[in-house]
Amino acid sequence: MDKKAKKRLDVINKKLQTLRPRLAGSKEQADDPQELADLENEIAKLEAEAAELRKK
């Protein structure tokens, strides 16, 4: 894994660390159903990108 991919993976992991608690809170207090869907989509996208980077 090159330096750029490693840095991107670090950024993705940091974003996921902040998004997962927000998703849990949004599930507990479902004021805005669109926010829940947006968070799930963003997490799925970031996890897919991370998996792709780990393959290389």
N, C-alpha and C positions, 0 to 999 in steps of 0.2 A: 504494500500500500504506500503510495507516495505521500509526500508531506501535505499537499493540498487536500487530498481525500481524507487524510487523518484529521485535519483541522475541520473540515466540513462535518465529519462524523461527530467530533466533539461539540460542534454548534448544534447539531441535530439532537444529541443526547441532552444538552442543556435545555433546549426548547421543550423536549418531551417531559423533562422533570417538572417544568412549570405547567404544562398543559394537562398532565394526568390528574393532579389535584383539582384543577379547575373543572375538568370533566366530572370527577366524582362529586364535587359541590353542585354542579349543574344538574346532575342526576337526582341528587337529594332534594334540591329546590328547583323544580322545573318551571320557572317563571317564563322562560322564552324557549320554546321547543326548537326554534331555528338555531339558537346558540349551541344547543346540545348536538345537533346534526353537524354544525360547522366544526365544533371541536373534534368530533369523531372523525370527520373527513380529513382534517388537518393532521391528526395523529396517525391515521392510516397512511396518508401520503408521506409523512416523515419516516414512518417505520419502513415503508417500501423503499424509500431512497437509502436509508441506512442499510437495509439488507443488500441492496444493489452495490453499495460501496464496499461492504464486507466481502462480497464475492470476488472482487478484483484483487 
